Amino acid sequence: MNAAAAPIPARRRAFWRPAEPAFWVFAVFLVAGAVTTVRTLGDLSGVSRSGWILAWVLLAIYAVPIAILVYRLDLYEREPIALAAAAFAWGALGATGLSIQAAGWNDALAAWFGADAAATWGPALVTPVIEELLKAAGLVLLVFIARDEFDDMMDGFVYGALAGLGFAVVEDVVYFMAVFGGTPSGVIEGFSLRVLASGVYGHVLYTALVGMAIGVLASTRPDAGTRGRRAAIAAGLVGVAVLGHIVWNLPGTNPPAGSAWAPVVFAIKGVPLLVFVGLAVAMAHRRERRWLARALASREVADVVTPAEARVLGDPKARAAAVRALRRRAGRGPATTLQRLQREQVNLAMMVSDRPEDTAAIATQRDRCASLRLALGAAPGAGA
């Protein structure tokens, strides 16, 4: 067989796993939430068709770069697109619709404490708990669907932030149409206040922290820490997320619409949470680098990753530079193969770090790396 035609073992599907019961639970609740979400959005579209279209256009301009940024923050092992899309869909359709269906809690609060107290304090003290629980429920189901894709904190961060982004987009459309009047001018005002002035605060950060907590609990790495320590870290992350949500919704702390002080107020409220998330991401990256370096030095990886390659794989900038250099020397095809080889070598290292007992999967991944190496070696101009 020609080296360039060496077969590359097939990879297991990331999300479409109908043999997993959690897959069908996820699908049922996603559809149930989607029905409510679509019906609500359809009703609001009648307020102003032009405003409704403008709302989606503006939020797409905001959401697409944020989604790309979040996706690329995992420097070593990019998440499967299908699973990332499922997390976003859960936030946008499942969690949002289920939150709307759970709005009956406000009637219970009103019966217990009075309508005024429920309207004033319910959004600050009850809504954050309900919304974060519902968003987290979808992430937990994704863990049961694709257990092998949740290695540690950064995986949870990506899936959580994408779920939060989906929730934020739909919630913003609802606010633009129902609170800000729905006209083009009202939508622009709402966008300026809820998106531009607020930056990336809000649901993206809240659910990113919740996702990190789930990632810590789901980690199977041998040195990930004791169960009690991981539970304490997860509880702290969830606590900060819910507290940040509560602080954001506290009555009397948000400026009125159109206030010139809105950006300053939102920055004061949001910057501490943003700094905390930044520190948490830095800690997660450090953990990833440590595990990757240890795995690349293991005997299971040594024969498919040279020492020179291991040094490059540990530095995302060096990986990108190697791909660019090969593209200039040999063209786009070999550069793409090198990029795939790097990704599969990192996946092999992470697999050795996460699931050393899964010898069959590790052997398949080693074959995948070997096949890509053969294909790269046979490419004209690729060199060693």
N, C-alpha and C positions, 0 to 999 in steps of 0.2 A: 504493500500500500504506500502511495506517495505520502511523504511526511506532511505536506500541506493539506492533505485530505484526511488527516487523522480525525477519527470521530470524537466529538466532545460530548461527554455524558449529559443526559437531559437533567434539568433541575426540577425539583418538585415545585408545583404551583404555590404561590405565596398566599393567596386568599381563597381561591376557588377550591375548597376542600369539603365537599358535601358529605364526606364520611364522618366529619366532626359534628356532633350534636350542637355545639356552640355556633356553628355556621348558620344553622337554621333558626336558632334563637335570635341571632343577630339580624338575619334577614326579616324575620317576622316583625320584630320591634322597629326595624328601619322602615319597613313599609307602613306600619301603623303610625309612626311619627310623620312619615312623608305625606300621608293622606291629609293629616291635620295641617301640616306646614303649607302644602300646595293650596289647600282650600283657603287658608288665611291669606296667603299672598295673592290668590286670585281675587278675593273680595277687595283687598286693598288696591288692586290695580284699577278698579273702577273710580277711585278718587281722582286720579289724573293720569291718563295714559302716558303723557309726555314725561311727567314727573317720575312715574314708575320705571320707564325705560332709562331715564337719566340716572336714577338711583343704582340700577344694575351696572350701567357703564362706569360710573365713578367707583363703585365698589370693586369692579373687576380690575380697574387700573391700580387700585390699592392692594387687592388681595393677591394678584399673580406674583408681583415681586416679593411680597412677604412669604408666600408659599415656597418660592424658589430659595429664598434666603434660609428659611427654616430647614428645608430639605438638605441643603448643602452644609448645614452646621455640623452634621455628623461627618467628620473628616475622614474616617477610615472605612466605614462600611455603610454605604448608602442603602436606604430601605427600599424594598420592592415597591414599584410604582402602584401596583394594584392594592397593596395593603395601605399605602399612604392615602390613596384615593378613597378607600373604604373608611379610614379615620375621618377624612374631611366630610364625606357624605354623612357619617353618623352625626357629626356636629351640626351640619347644615340642615339635615332632614329629620334624623331620628331624635336626637336630644332636644332640638328646638320644638318639634311637634309634641313630644312627650311633656316638655315643660309647659306648653300651652294647655295640654290636657290636665296637667296637675295644678292648674291655676285655682282649683276649687279650695285650696288651702286658705285663700284669702277670705272666703266666706266663713270658714271655721274660726279664723282669727277675729273676724268682725263679730261673730256670735259670742266669742269669749271675752274680748277686750273692747269691743266697740268699733264702729266703722272708721272713725278718725285714727285711732291707734293702729288699726290694721293697714290703712293706707299710708301712714307715716313710717311705721317701723317694719312692716312686712317685707318690703323690698330690700331692706338693709340686713335683717336678721334671719329671714326665712328663705328668700329667693336664692342667695348665694349657696346655701347648703343644698337645696333641691337641684339647682342647675349643675353644680359641680358633681353631685352624685350621679345625675343622669349622663353627663358627659363621661364620667369615669366608668360607668357601667358598660358603655360601648368599648372602651379600651380594654377592660377586663375580658370581655368576650373575644376581642381580637387576640389576646394572650392565649386563650383556650383554643382558638382557631389555628393560630400559627405560633406555637410556643417557641419554635426554633428561631423566630425573628426578633424576639425580645431578649437581648443579651445583657443589657444594663441600662444605666440612667439615660444615655444619649438616645437610645432607641425610643424609650418612653417619652423623652422630650419631643422628638420629632412627631410622633403619632399624636401626642397630647396637644402640641401647638397647632397642628393641622386641624384637629377636631375643634379646638377653640376658635380657629380662624373661620371655619365653616359656620359655627354657631354665631360668631360676631357678624358675619356678612348678612345672614338672614335677619338677625335681630335688628341690625341697622336699617334694613329695608323697611321693617315693620315700624321702627321709630320715625323714619323719614316720612312715611305715608300717614301714620296715625297721630304722631305728636307734632311734627313740623309742618303739617298741612298738606303734604303730598304734591304741591305745585313745584315747578322747577326751581323757583326761588327758595321755597321751603326746603327742598332736597339739598340745595347748595348750602343753605344755612346749617342743616343737620350734619352734612358731610364735614363742613368746616369745624363744627363743634365736637362731634363724636369721633371723627377720624383724624383730621389734620391736627387739631389741638391736642388730641389724646395720644397721638403717635401709635405705638404698637402695644400700649397698655390694654388692660381689659382681658377678655376671654383668652386671647392667645397666650398671655403669660400665666393666667390662673391655671388653665388646663395643661400647659407645658409642665408646670410644677407637679400637678396631679399625675401626669404621665411619667415624670421622673420617679415619683414615689412608686408607681406600679412597676416601672422598670427595675428599681432596686429590689422590690419583693420578688419579681419574676426571675432575677438573675440566677443562673446555675453555675457560675464560675466558682471553682473550689475555694478561692481566697476572697470571695465577695464579702466576707464578714459573717458573724454569727447571725442566727435568725433574729435574736433579740435586738442586735445592733441595727440590722436592716429595717426592722419594724420601727425602731425609734427614728431613724432617718426618714422613712416614709411618712410617719405621723407628723414629723416636723414640716416636711414639704407640703403635705396636704393642709396642715394648719396655717402655714403662711399663705397658701393660695386662697383659702376661704377667708382668712382675715383681710387679705388685700381686696377681695371682692366686697366684703362688708364695709371696709373703709371707703371704697369707691362709691357705694350706694348710701352712705350715711346721710340722713336728711339734714338739709341746711349747709352742706359742705360744697355743693356744686353751684357755680355762678349761674345767673339767669341767662337765657338764650340771648346772644348778641353782646354779651359783656366783653369789654376789652381786656378784662382780667382773666378770661377763661384759660388762655394758654398757660399763664403763670400758675393759676390754681391747679390745673391738671398736671403740670410738671411737678409741683410740690407733692401732690398726692401720688403720682405715678413713678417718679424717679426712684424712691427707695425700693419698690418692688422690682423695677427694671435692674437696678444694681444687684439685688439679691439673685435674680435669675442669671445675670451675667456671671456672678461668682459660682453659682451652681453648675453652669455650663463649663466654666474653666476647670472646676474640680472633676467633672465627668470626663473632659478631654484628657486630663492628667491620668485618670484611672485607665482610660482606653490606651494611652501611649504605653503605660506600664505593662498592661496585659499583652499588648501587641509585641513589645520588645521581648518579653519572656517567651511567648509562643514562637516567634520567629527563630529563637535560639534553640528550640526543642528538636529532638532527633526526627520527629514525625514530619517536620517541615524542611529540614536541612537539605535533603536531596532535590527538592524542587524550588528552593529559594537560596541563591548564593549569598555569601556574606555581604557582597556589594549591593545586591538587590535588597537585602534586609535593611541596610542603612538608608536606601532610597525610600523604601516602603514606610519607614517610620516618620518620614517628613513629607506631608502633603505637597508642599511647594516643590520639593525635589522630584516627586512623582510627576507632577505636571510639567516640570522642566525637561525630564527625560522623554516624555511623550512629544513635546514640541520639537526637541532636537531630532528625534527619529522622523517626525513628519517632514522636517526640512531635508533630511538626508534620503529618506526612502519613500516618502509619500504618505497619503492619508490612510491607505489600507493597513500597512504594517503598524502605523501609529495607533490605529484603532485596536489592532490585535494586542499591542503592548499594553494599552489601557485596560483591556479586558483581562490580560494576564495579571496585571497588578491587582485588579479588583479581586480576581479569584484567589491569588496568593494571600491577600489580606483575609478573604473569607475563610481560607484554610486555616490561617493562624488563629482567627477568632473561634473557629470550630474546635480546634485543639484546645484553646483556652476555656471554652464554654462547656463542651461536651466530650471530654477525652475518652469517655467510655463508649461513644458511638463510633466504633471502629469501621463499620461498613460505610457510614456517611463520610468519614474522613478519607477512606480509601477511594471513594467515588470522587471526592473533591481533589485528591492528589492526581487522579487520572485526568480530571478536567484541566488542571494546571499543566500537566505533562503534554496534553494534546495541544494546548495553546502555545506552549513553548516550541513544539515541533512545527506548528504552523508559522510561528514567527521566524524560526530559523530558516524555513524554506522560502521566505519572502525575499525577492530580489532587493539587494541593497540594505537589508535590515542588519546584517552583520551578526556578531555573537550575541 
